[in-house]
Structures are given as structure tokens and as C-alpha cells.
Amino acid sequence: MAKLVVSREGHLLESRFIGEARIVIGRAESADLRLDDATVSKQHAAIEVVGNDHILRDLGSANGTFVNGARAERHLLKHGDVIAIRDFEIRYVDHKSVAPGAGDRTMVFQSTEALSEAFAQEALDAPAPAARATAVTLAGGSLRIALGPREGKKVPLERTVTGLGERGRARAALLRRPTGIYIARVEGAAPKLNGAPVAEGWNALSDGDIVEVAGEQYVVRIG
């Protein structure tokens, strides 16, 4: 089970496990994780539970939410990430993190330049220790770029999470699960699925679906 470890100026304040419910972080007394400081917004940020993943979202805070030193509006958390809200540090600890193989490691969304021939990706830092690794079979698939500068290229979906798009414009994520492949908005305009903007959260994809992100169009192939 993942947890949040809160500290301020080197002093441990709180350690909290993440359950199945959304966690709101802020100054308000009603916040699930309260940071008692006037510079923290009443509802500053939230951690949403999506399957086995945890996504940090800034809730329109006045002073911003940062992850590993970079301002973040939406971020898929990985073991060791440090969330900074003013002078509070919240470390994300996931002792179940395992890396069954380099191709299945969760990536960090840190693409700052135009996409090259392969999607910009960065592997996880060293995984946390785990008592036992459980082998699972994730859905397989690929993307064929139907429109854009790289038209005609095929991109295999080999990682657990694959990023699409460009920082500051629009970014989305594709998530492989045993039950299928899903898409979600990361930042900017929502990606389009078969011509319509996707809803918030993870949306299931089907073979032959058309996905549009940041001016590129992809045909989804599953299986």
C-alpha cells in the first residue's frame, strides 16, 4: 500500500496511507491532509485513486503544486516522488513498486521538446523493495500514426504507461492493464477519442479507435 510522508523543514509531521478514496490536501479543516499555513490554499491539491495508480492534481491553488522541483497541474505519482506545497514536503512511498522489466516500467511525464520518432519516456528510479513480485499479463497493442509529421509510423505500446503530446500544449497517457488499454488527459486540452473529447479519468480504448493529441492522430491496435 502506498503512503504519504509529510515533513516541514526536516521535521516529520505525518505519515498517511492512501486508501481507495480521494485525498484532498489543503489548509481547510475539512481537508483530508491538512497543511496549516496561510500560504496554502484551502483546497490546494488532491490525490485521486485510479485503479492501482495515484494521480496528483492541483486544484487551482494560488501558489502552485510542485513535484520533484517542477510545477505540476497533473502528475502520475511514482515511488520516491516529492510533492512540494510551499515549505511542506510530501514524499510518495509505494513499497509495492516492482519492475518486471524495463519495457514495463512506468514512465514520468517530462517531455519538454517535440516528440521524436519514439515517444519521449523516462524510466522509474530504482524500484522500492518488495517482498514478492507478482507476474501479470498486460494488454498488448500499438499505435499507427495516421496524421501528423510522423504519419505512417507504428509505435508499439510496450511500457505500462506511454505518454503522447507536448508539454505546454496537450499531453495524454495510455495505460496498459490486464483488462485492456486506457487513455486519460494529463495536461492541456483533452485528447479526442473518435472525434469527441475524452471524459476525465481513464477511458477504455477499443481496437480501431482514433485518438487525437496535440495535432497528431493515432489508430489504436489492441492485441
N, C-alpha and C positions, 0 to 999 in steps of 0.2 A: 504494500500500500504506500502511496506517495504521501509526503507531508511537506508542510511549510515551516521553516525555521526563521523566526523573526528576531532581528537584533538591531541595536542602535548604538552607534559609536563604540562598537565592540562588545556591548553588553547584551547577553541573551535575554529576550523579553518573553518569548512564547514559542512553543512548538505545537503544531496543529496538523492532524491527519486530514486528508481530503477524502470525504465520503462520496456519496452519489449526488449530493445536492450542490447547486451553485454557491460559491463563496463570494460575498461582496466585501471588498476592502475599502475602508474609509474612516472618516472622523466621526460620523454619526453614531450615537449609542446603539442604534439598531443594526449597525454593520456586523457581519459575521466575524470579521477580523478587524478590530478597531485599532486605529493608529491615532492616538490622542495628541494632535498637533494642529494649530490653526492653519498651517500652510497645506494641510492635506484636505482634499475635497470631502464633503460628506459621504458621497458615494464616488470613490476615486477610480477604482478598478474592480474587475470581477474575474474569477476563475471558473470557467464553465467545464463541465464534465461531458465529454463526447466519447462514448464507448470506454476504451481504456486510456484515452488521451485527455490532457488538460490544456485548455486554451485560455491564455490571459488576454483580457480585453480592457483597454482604457475606456472609462465611462464619461468621456468629455471633461476630464479633470482640468483644473486651471493651470497646474504646474507640471503636468505630464507624468507618464509612467515609463520607466527605462528598464531594459533587460540587457545585462552584460555591457552596460555603458551606452547603449544606443536607444534612442526614443522608440517606443513601440506602441502602435494602436491595437495590434492583434498579433499574438505570438503563440506558436505551438511549443509548449514547455518541454524541456528535456532535462535529464538529471544534471544537477550542478548549475543550472541557470540561476542568476542572481537578479531579482527584481528590486529596483530602487525606486522608492517613493519618498521624495525629499531626502532626509538623512536616515530613513529606515531602510534596512536591507532585509529582503525576504528570499531565502535560499530554497529552491525547489529540490527536494530529495526524493528519488524514486529508487528504492532498493530492489525493485523487480526488473530494472533495466538490464537487458541482456542483448548481446549482439550475435545472432545466429550466423551472421556472415556479412561481409562488407556490403553486399548488394541489398541487404535487408535492414540497414541501419536507418534510423530516422534522420532526415536532413534538417538543417537550420535555414530559415528563410533569410539569407543575407546577400542576395543577388543585387549588385549595385550598378552593373553595366548591362548593356543589351545582351540578350541571350545569344550564346554561340551555338555551335552545331549540337552540342548536348546541353541539356538543361543545367543551369548553374546549381550546384549542390555542394554541401559540406557535411562530412560525416560527423557523427557524435564524437565527443571526447571519450576517453576511456570509460567503458561501462562500469556501473556500480556492481559490487559483488552480489551474487545471487546464490541461494542455496541449491537451486536446481533450475536448469533451463528446460523449458517445455517447447518441443518442436511443434510448429503449426504450419499448415499449408495455406499460404495467402493466394488470393485470386490472381491469376496472371492476365497480362494484357499488353497493349501497346497503343501508341497514338500515331496516326498518319497526318502530317501537316497538309491540309487541303488548300489553305490560303495564307499568304504571307511571304516574307523573304526566303523562308526555307521550304517553300512548297515542294511536296513530293517526298520529303524525308520521313523516315519511320523512326520513332523513338520508343524503345521497349520500356515498359514500366517494371523496373527491377527493384527499386527501393520500396520501403514501407510507405514513405511519403515522397511525392515528386512535386516540385514547385513549377508553376507556369507564370509568365508575365514579367514585369519590370517594377523595381522599387520606384515609388512616387507616381506610378501611373495606375496599374492594376495588377494584382497578384492573386493567384488561386493555388489550391493544393489538391492533389489527387491522393487518396488514401486507399491502400490495399488492405483488405480484410479477408478472412476465410469466406465470408458471405458475399463478397463482391468488391467492386471499386466505387469509391465515393468522391465527390467534389465539394469544396467549400471555398468561400471567399476568404482571403487573408487581409487584403487592404485594397482601397480604391473601389472602383466600380465593380459590381457583382459580375462574375462571369456569366455568359449566356449558355443555356442548355437548350438546344433545338429552337433557338431564336428568342427564348424568354429568360430574363434574369433568374438565377437560382435563388431559392429561399435561404435564410440564414441557417447555419449548421451544415451538417453533412448530408448530401443529396446522392442517392443511389444512381449509378450510371448503367446503361444497357448497351449491348453490342450495337454498333452503328450510330450511336448518339453523336451529335455535332456540338462541340464545345468551342466557345469563342472567348479569348482572353487577350487583352492588350493588342488588338489588331491582327491576331493570328487565329486561324480556325483549324480545329483538330477533329478527326474522325476517330472515335473510340472503338477499339477492338478488344474484346474480352474473351479469354480462353486460350 
